[in-house]
Amino acid sequence: MTAIVLSLLLGLVFIVVGMAHLQGLASSLAVRDRLRVPPRLWRAIGATELVASAALVVGVFAIPALAVAAVAGLALLMAGAAVSHLRVSDVPGAVPAVVLCALCLVDVWLIVMWL
């Protein structure tokens, strides 16, 4: 049950973040510019977040292996985001990425234990 709740919450978070990347919201573009990420890559990251969040939500109910792969991919994506923030000396900006990465790793463990 905990795996399902956490997966749904993570799915919601990544849907919101992915949509912000794809829609080009001002706050999202400010982060993109601060991190010096090219626009095409920023949109690709947003699309990846959307696809992975959908796979996570569907997978947790139907195909647990898909959920594990999706949330593990999101953990890697957030690890990369944390590194990107630290690369430009944006320690406060790295904190949400580190927290999301940790939550994704916990979710991997919960889903695997739930199998």
ChimeraX attribute file (.defattr): number of C-alpha atoms within 10 A of each C-alpha:
attribute: neighborCount
match mode: 1-to-1
recipient: residues
	/A:1	9
	/A:2	11
	/A:3	18
	/A:4	18
	/A:5	13
	/A:6	17
	/A:7	29
	/A:8	18
	/A:9	14
	/A:10	21
	/A:11	25
	/A:12	16
	/A:13	15
	/A:14	22
	/A:15	21
	/A:16	15
	/A:17	18
	/A:18	24
	/A:19	17
	/A:20	17
	/A:21	25
	/A:22	19
	/A:23	13
	/A:24	16
	/A:25	11
	/A:26	11
	/A:27	10
	/A:28	18
	/A:29	18
	/A:30	12
	/A:31	15
	/A:32	17
	/A:33	12
	/A:34	13
	/A:35	18
	/A:36	13
	/A:37	14
	/A:38	10
	/A:39	15
	/A:40	10
	/A:41	11
	/A:42	21
	/A:43	19
	/A:44	14
	/A:45	17
	/A:46	23
	/A:47	18
	/A:48	19
	/A:49	26
	/A:50	23
	/A:51	16
	/A:52	25
	/A:53	28
	/A:54	18
	/A:55	21
	/A:56	28
	/A:57	24
	/A:58	17
	/A:59	21
	/A:60	21
	/A:61	12
	/A:62	12
	/A:63	13
	/A:64	20
	/A:65	15
	/A:66	18
	/A:67	26
	/A:68	24
	/A:69	16
	/A:70	26
	/A:71	29
	/A:72	21
	/A:73	19
	/A:74	25
	/A:75	24
	/A:76	15
	/A:77	18
	/A:78	21
	/A:79	18
	/A:80	16
	/A:81	20
	/A:82	23
	/A:83	17
	/A:84	20
	/A:85	20
	/A:86	16
	/A:87	12
	/A:88	12
	/A:89	12
	/A:90	15
	/A:91	14
	/A:92	11
	/A:93	17
	/A:94	20
	/A:95	15
	/A:96	14
	/A:97	21
	/A:98	18
	/A:99	15
	/A:100	20
	/A:101	24
	/A:102	15
	/A:103	18
	/A:104	24
	/A:105	19
	/A:106	18
	/A:107	24
	/A:108	23
	/A:109	14
	/A:110	18
	/A:111	22
	/A:112	14
	/A:113	9
	/A:114	13
	/A:115	7
